[in-house]
Amino acid sequence: MSRGRLAFVALSAALLVGVTAGGWIAAASREDAAGEDSFYRYLSVFSEVFSLVRQAYVDETDSAALLQAAMDGAVDALDPFVNFTMGRTF
């Protein structure tokens, strides 16, 4: 076998191993993300609710005000004495 062919076969084998390993790692991470307490699941629910409120609300809503109200509600649910500021100063 010539030197060029040997280099091509070695490079192809290394690339094949890398792509296969990457596929296995990606599949494993998707299985982990599919769990019930997945951050991505909660983020998906928040995103869906956010877009539904913006679309279905009677008046046009400001996205920044809507996010601030969502954060205030989330923090208030954790502890009623906590104050969250998002770019605002008091």
C-alpha positions as CSV (number, residue, x, y, z in Angstrom):
1,M,0.0,0.0,0.0
2,S,1.4,3.4,-0.9
3,R,2.0,6.1,1.7
4,G,-0.8,8.3,0.4
5,R,-3.4,5.5,0.6
6,L,-2.3,4.5,4.1
7,A,-2.6,8.2,5.3
8,F,-6.1,8.4,3.7
9,V,-7.2,5.2,5.4
10,A,-5.9,6.3,8.8
11,L,-7.5,9.7,8.4
12,S,-10.8,8.2,7.4
13,A,-10.8,5.7,10.3
14,A,-10.0,8.5,12.8
15,L,-12.8,10.6,11.3
16,L,-15.3,7.7,11.4
17,V,-14.4,7.0,15.1
18,G,-14.9,10.7,16.0
19,V,-18.2,11.0,14.2
20,T,-19.5,7.8,15.8
21,A,-18.4,8.8,19.3
22,G,-20.0,12.2,18.8
23,G,-23.3,10.6,17.8
24,W,-23.2,8.4,20.9
25,I,-22.5,11.4,23.2
26,A,-25.3,13.4,21.5
27,A,-27.8,10.6,21.9
28,A,-26.8,10.2,25.6
29,S,-27.2,13.9,26.3
30,R,-30.7,13.9,24.6
31,E,-31.7,11.0,26.9
32,D,-30.5,13.0,29.9
33,A,-32.4,16.1,28.8
34,A,-35.6,14.1,28.3
35,G,-35.9,13.6,32.1
36,E,-38.7,15.1,34.1
37,D,-36.6,17.7,35.9
38,S,-34.8,18.9,32.8
39,F,-33.9,22.6,32.5
40,Y,-34.8,22.5,28.8
41,R,-38.3,21.2,29.6
42,Y,-38.9,24.1,32.0
43,L,-37.4,26.6,29.5
44,S,-39.7,25.2,26.8
45,V,-42.8,25.6,29.0
46,F,-41.8,29.1,29.9
47,S,-41.2,30.0,26.3
48,E,-44.5,28.5,25.2
49,V,-46.4,30.4,28.0
50,F,-44.6,33.6,27.1
51,S,-45.5,33.5,23.5
52,L,-49.1,32.5,24.3
53,V,-49.5,35.5,26.6
54,R,-48.0,37.9,24.0
55,Q,-50.3,36.5,21.3
56,A,-53.6,36.1,23.2
57,Y,-53.5,39.2,25.5
58,V,-56.0,41.9,24.6
59,D,-53.6,44.8,24.6
60,E,-50.2,44.8,23.0
61,T,-47.6,43.9,25.7
62,D,-44.0,45.1,26.1
63,S,-41.7,42.1,26.2
64,A,-39.4,43.6,28.8
65,A,-42.4,44.4,31.1
66,L,-43.7,40.9,30.6
67,L,-40.4,39.3,31.5
68,Q,-40.1,41.5,34.5
69,A,-43.5,40.4,35.7
70,A,-42.7,36.8,35.1
71,M,-39.5,37.1,37.1
72,D,-41.3,38.9,39.9
73,G,-43.9,36.2,40.1
74,A,-41.3,33.4,40.1
75,V,-39.2,35.1,42.8
76,D,-42.4,35.9,44.9
77,A,-43.3,32.2,44.7
78,L,-39.9,31.3,46.2
79,D,-40.0,33.8,49.0
80,P,-42.4,36.8,49.4
81,F,-39.6,39.0,50.9
82,V,-37.2,38.6,48.0
83,N,-36.8,41.4,45.5
84,F,-35.5,40.8,41.9
85,T,-34.4,43.6,39.7
86,M,-33.7,43.1,36.0
87,G,-31.7,46.1,34.9
88,R,-33.7,48.4,37.2
89,T,-32.4,50.3,40.2
90,F,-34.5,51.3,43.2
